[in-house]
């Protein structure tokens, strides 16, 4: 193979957050497995229906982790019941409705509801992804040009490009109980970065 230089570049395109991700779960106790699962399923369905009633479309409602585990007495020996849980994620496209949505979820699921996290992020549009890739490529080109100059040679054509991945870069917010929110919850927070990493191999002239 001819002489070459391989460089990894990183790039980012900053966008204004336009989505809120709500991560929640419903957790129910019962004396037997069937009862715990039934209660969890019913309250999860009620919570998701409340989300639908508050404008969260089907594509933005996603159920995730499901599980059940036994509960023991104080000595840890005897099983006294079971706890079933169902996690779900909601994507809220109207950020002014987050507070009302949390109130609705709490009303539908009651004390079984837990809000595990609220995150602001931005939708990965084609334009933003392409801009991040271009920035990463230019970063790689600048590094490769410098290395070639230090070696006393020129930079030739590109041999290969490998993309390392894209990241929306959201910042998690502290989870709070749903009853802490009333009306419209202000959700703000600067910009978010769509990131790209590329590894490019150039021939040396």
Secondary structure as GFF3:
##gff-version 3
##sequence-region A 1 205
A	DSSP	beta_strand	4	16	.	.	.	ID=ss1
A	DSSP	beta_strand	19	30	.	.	.	ID=ss2
A	DSSP	alpha_helix	33	53	.	.	.	ID=ss3
A	DSSP	three_ten_helix	58	60	.	.	.	ID=ss4
A	DSSP	beta_strand	61	72	.	.	.	ID=ss5
A	DSSP	beta_strand	79	92	.	.	.	ID=ss6
A	DSSP	three_ten_helix	95	97	.	.	.	ID=ss7
A	DSSP	alpha_helix	98	109	.	.	.	ID=ss8
A	DSSP	three_ten_helix	110	112	.	.	.	ID=ss9
A	DSSP	beta_strand	113	121	.	.	.	ID=ss10
A	DSSP	alpha_helix	126	150	.	.	.	ID=ss11
A	DSSP	beta_strand	155	167	.	.	.	ID=ss12
A	DSSP	beta_strand	171	173	.	.	.	ID=ss13
A	DSSP	three_ten_helix	178	180	.	.	.	ID=ss14
A	DSSP	beta_strand	191	204	.	.	.	ID=ss15
###
